[in-house]
Amino acid sequence: MPSTDTPSTVEPTHSWLITLQHPVPNGFTIATRTGSSTFPPGYPRQDAYTGIRDYLARREPLLAAADVLFFSLEPYRL
């Protein structure tokens, strides 16, 4: 996957937001994460989604099996 940790010297091409739900002993907890990434032109949206999920699973293993409640991937510039 292209970079999800965009260096500060490179402007990202997209920003993303994802909300996940995962079980805890007495119910569920919800986690929302945001970030920015750099993708080449024509990069498939599904690959971007999968890459972001993999990135989060590496950073926070508890989120690897979480259910997605919301996902947004938008161009970085308005």
PyMOL commands that set and color helices and strands:
alter all, ss='L'
color gray80, all
select helices_A, chain A and resi 45-59+61-65
alter helices_A, ss='H'
color red, helices_A
select strands_A, chain A and resi 14-24+27-37+67-75
alter strands_A, ss='S'
color yellow, strands_A
deselect
rebuild
show_as cartoon
